[in-house]
Amino acid sequence: MTISIKNKINWLITIIMGMGLCMTLVIILILIPVAGIQAILPFAAFFILFLYIWLWNTFGKTILTIEPDRILIRYKNKLFTQPRIFLKKEIHSVSAKDFAVEKYKSGVRYNISWSGATYSVVLINNNREEIRIVDWITKDRAEEIVDQMNKKY
């Protein structure tokens, strides 16, 4: 069984990163004939960083594949990311958790979302550690994914 979760697009980031991609590409193309490779390296690094953020924000998808003995998590259109594999015998439970307020040793972090997308789907392993597999979705979508996973789990 496969569950596909599309990222919610932040249009401000998409527009700003798109302009950043265009600007760094133009700078790289102009600097290649004039300067040389060493002058291009910082701009190439920024280009890759902008491309990484822009691709994931605009076209990113999390694909959960539930197999009889494991759960495979792939992040489509996220550069430099390997699939994550969790064996079912190592998973205690799957749940939805609200991260509107996150508590740490050193304080508290408030996550504000106008759309209510502060929930995550969390795998709890046998050591009772939480592993977030799908982030920043609404409560209804998180509970729907957990129900689908528990049916096949």
C-alpha distance (Angstrom), angle and dihedral (degrees) to the residues before:
residue distance angle dihedral
M1 . . .
T2 3.81 . .
I3 3.80 127.2 .
S4 3.80 118.2 -167.9
I5 3.82 119.8 -160.6
K6 3.82 117.6 -170.1
N7 3.79 118.1 -150.0
K8 3.76 117.6 -116.0
I9 3.80 106.1 -112.0
N10 3.77 118.1 -123.4
W11 3.81 100.0 -152.9
L12 3.81 94.3 -164.3
I13 3.80 91.0 58.4
T14 3.81 90.9 43.5
I15 3.82 92.6 54.2
I16 3.82 96.4 41.7
M17 3.81 94.0 45.4
G18 3.81 90.6 45.0
M19 3.80 89.9 55.6
G20 3.81 89.6 46.0
L21 3.80 90.2 52.2
C22 3.81 91.7 50.7
M23 3.80 93.4 46.9
T24 3.81 94.8 48.6
L25 3.81 91.5 45.2
V26 3.81 91.2 52.6
I27 3.81 91.1 47.1
I28 3.81 90.9 49.4
L29 3.81 92.7 48.8
I30 3.81 91.6 48.6
L31 3.81 94.5 45.3
I32 3.81 96.2 48.6
P33 3.82 95.8 74.8
V34 3.81 95.2 34.2
A35 3.79 109.5 40.9
G36 3.76 115.7 13.9
I37 3.76 139.4 -123.1
Q38 3.82 98.6 -54.8
A39 3.81 92.5 59.0
I40 3.80 91.2 50.2
L41 3.81 98.2 52.7
P42 3.85 97.7 82.1
F43 3.81 91.1 47.4
A44 3.80 91.1 46.8
A45 3.81 89.4 52.5
F46 3.82 90.9 51.8
F47 3.81 89.7 46.5
I48 3.81 91.2 54.5
L49 3.82 91.4 46.3
F50 3.82 92.5 49.6
L51 3.82 90.4 45.5
Y52 3.82 91.2 50.8
I53 3.82 93.3 52.0
W54 3.82 95.1 39.6
L55 3.82 95.5 48.8
W56 3.80 94.3 48.1
N57 3.81 93.8 44.6
T58 3.80 95.8 45.0
F59 3.81 105.1 33.8
G60 3.82 104.7 11.6
K61 3.78 122.0 137.3
T62 3.77 133.7 175.3
I63 3.79 112.4 -143.6
L64 3.80 118.3 -163.3
T65 3.79 115.5 -164.3
I66 3.78 113.9 -168.6
E67 3.79 113.0 -159.1
P68 3.82 128.7 175.7
D69 3.80 94.3 -95.9
R70 3.82 105.6 20.5
I71 3.78 148.2 23.1
L72 3.81 116.5 -127.3
I73 3.81 119.4 -159.9
R74 3.81 118.6 -164.9
Y75 3.78 126.1 -178.6
K76 3.80 107.8 -148.5
N77 3.83 115.7 -150.7
K78 3.80 93.8 10.4
L79 3.78 109.9 123.2
F80 3.81 122.0 -132.5
T81 3.82 94.5 10.2
Q82 3.78 123.5 130.6
P83 3.81 122.5 -152.5
R84 3.80 114.8 -95.0
I85 3.79 118.4 -132.6
F86 3.80 124.7 -161.6
L87 3.79 121.2 -175.1
K88 3.80 112.8 -135.2
K89 3.79 92.2 -132.1
E90 3.84 88.4 62.2
I91 3.83 94.2 51.1
H92 3.78 118.5 88.5
S93 3.81 98.3 -177.3
V94 3.81 146.7 -26.3
S95 3.80 121.5 -127.9
A96 3.79 145.3 160.7
K97 3.79 116.3 -114.5
D98 3.78 131.9 -170.3
F99 3.81 114.1 -129.6
A100 3.82 97.2 -177.2
V101 3.81 85.9 118.3
E102 3.80 117.9 27.8
K103 3.80 118.2 -168.6
Y104 3.79 120.3 -151.3
K105 3.80 133.8 174.8
S106 3.78 90.7 -99.8
G107 3.79 100.2 40.8
V108 3.77 148.4 -58.0
R109 3.81 131.4 -58.8
Y110 3.80 121.2 -155.7
N111 3.80 117.3 -151.9
I112 3.79 111.7 -161.5
S113 3.80 121.4 -163.7
W114 3.79 125.2 173.5
S115 3.81 90.3 -155.3
G116 3.81 94.9 48.3
A117 3.80 92.8 -113.5
T118 3.80 96.7 148.3
Y119 3.81 98.3 114.9
S120 3.78 129.5 103.3
V121 3.77 135.1 -168.1
V122 3.78 106.9 -121.5
L123 3.80 131.3 -164.3
I124 3.79 113.6 -151.0
N125 3.78 111.4 -155.0
N126 3.80 127.2 -153.5
N127 3.83 90.4 -90.0
R128 3.85 88.1 58.1
E129 3.81 92.0 -113.0
E130 3.81 117.0 146.1
I131 3.79 118.4 -129.1
R132 3.80 115.4 -170.2
I133 3.79 111.3 -142.4
V134 3.83 103.1 167.3
D135 3.81 119.2 28.6
W136 3.79 138.0 -164.4
I137 3.77 103.0 13.4
T138 3.80 131.3 134.6
K139 3.78 123.3 -88.9
D140 3.82 93.2 -110.3
R141 3.81 93.5 50.9
A142 3.83 91.9 45.9
E143 3.80 92.3 51.1
E144 3.81 90.5 46.2
I145 3.82 91.3 53.7
V146 3.82 91.8 46.1
D147 3.83 90.6 50.5
Q148 3.81 91.4 50.2
M149 3.79 91.6 48.0
N150 3.81 93.3 47.1
K151 3.82 91.1 51.4
K152 3.81 90.3 57.5
Y153 3.81 94.7 33.9
